[in-house]
Amino acid sequence: MPFARPLLFREVTLQWLKLHKINFHSISLVENKLQECIHSKVDVLIDDGPHYAEEFALLKKPVILYEQPYNLSINNDFVYRASNWMEVKQHIDYLDSK
């Protein structure tokens, strides 16, 4: 699970994931999240960044885009919008069933 965050946020990120019971196989704090996702063969990107969503979707990979005012212009068949974590889970369940 790559994050575009400085290393100093590693511990707080791990605590947040644990608090919200979000399972992951590994965690990487990197500057180029998209490149790390490709290298790590990430199946689904969950993000709010429009640039990451566009680039990942261009690779024909699904993106769950956490809806924000600054990413409303993103429109791609591989982009699934979510307003909360329940919707994120619903999209993951749907993608898993395909």
C-alpha positions as CSV (number, residue, x, y, z in Angstrom):
1,M,0.0,0.0,0.0
2,P,2.0,3.0,-1.2
3,F,1.5,6.4,0.3
4,A,3.0,9.7,-1.0
5,R,4.0,10.8,2.4
6,P,7.3,11.6,4.1
7,L,8.7,8.9,6.3
8,L,8.1,10.9,9.4
9,F,4.3,10.1,9.0
10,R,4.9,6.3,8.9
11,E,4.0,5.6,12.6
12,V,0.8,7.8,12.6
13,T,-0.2,6.2,9.3
14,L,0.2,2.7,10.7
15,Q,-1.8,3.7,13.8
16,W,-4.6,5.2,11.7
17,L,-4.8,2.0,9.5
18,K,-4.9,-0.2,12.7
19,L,-7.5,2.0,14.3
20,H,-9.8,1.7,11.3
21,K,-9.1,-2.0,10.8
22,I,-7.7,-1.6,7.3
23,N,-5.7,-4.7,6.3
24,F,-2.7,-4.4,4.1
25,H,0.2,-6.6,3.0
26,S,2.9,-3.9,3.1
27,I,3.3,-0.2,3.3
28,S,5.6,2.1,1.4
29,L,6.0,5.8,2.0
30,V,7.3,7.1,-1.3
31,E,7.5,10.3,-3.4
32,N,6.2,8.7,-6.6
33,K,3.1,6.8,-5.6
34,L,2.0,5.9,-9.1
35,Q,5.4,4.3,-10.0
36,E,5.4,2.4,-6.7
37,C,1.8,1.1,-7.4
38,I,2.9,-0.1,-10.9
39,H,6.1,-1.7,-9.5
40,S,4.1,-3.4,-6.6
41,K,1.4,-4.6,-9.0
42,V,-1.4,-2.8,-7.0
43,D,-4.8,-4.1,-8.2
44,V,-6.9,-1.1,-7.1
45,L,-5.8,2.4,-6.2
46,I,-7.8,4.3,-3.5
47,D,-7.0,8.0,-3.6
48,D,-8.4,11.5,-3.8
49,G,-5.7,12.9,-6.1
50,P,-7.0,13.6,-9.6
51,H,-3.6,13.2,-11.2
52,Y,-3.1,9.7,-9.7
53,A,-6.6,8.7,-10.7
54,E,-6.2,9.8,-14.3
55,E,-2.8,8.1,-14.7
56,F,-3.8,4.8,-13.0
57,A,-7.1,4.6,-15.0
58,L,-5.2,5.2,-18.2
59,L,-3.4,1.9,-17.4
60,K,-6.9,0.3,-17.4
61,K,-6.6,-0.3,-13.6
62,P,-9.6,0.5,-11.3
63,V,-9.4,3.6,-9.1
64,I,-11.7,4.3,-6.2
65,L,-11.6,8.0,-6.1
66,Y,-12.5,9.5,-2.7
67,E,-14.7,12.3,-3.9
68,Q,-13.5,15.9,-3.3
69,P,-14.3,19.2,-4.9
70,Y,-11.0,19.3,-6.7
71,N,-11.5,15.9,-8.4
72,L,-15.0,16.2,-9.7
73,S,-13.8,16.6,-13.3
74,I,-12.3,13.1,-13.5
75,N,-14.4,10.9,-15.7
76,N,-13.2,7.5,-16.7
77,D,-14.8,4.0,-16.9
78,F,-12.1,2.7,-14.5
79,V,-12.9,5.4,-11.8
80,Y,-15.4,4.5,-9.1
81,R,-16.4,7.4,-6.8
82,A,-16.8,7.1,-3.1
83,S,-17.9,9.5,-0.5
84,N,-17.1,7.4,2.6
85,W,-15.4,4.2,3.6
86,M,-18.5,2.1,3.3
87,E,-18.8,3.0,-0.4
88,V,-15.1,2.2,-0.8
89,K,-15.8,-1.3,0.6
90,Q,-18.8,-1.7,-1.7
91,H,-16.7,-0.9,-4.7
92,I,-14.0,-3.3,-3.6
93,D,-16.6,-6.1,-3.1
94,Y,-18.0,-5.3,-6.6
95,L,-14.5,-5.4,-8.2
96,D,-13.6,-8.6,-6.4
97,S,-16.8,-10.3,-7.8
98,K,-15.9,-9.4,-11.4
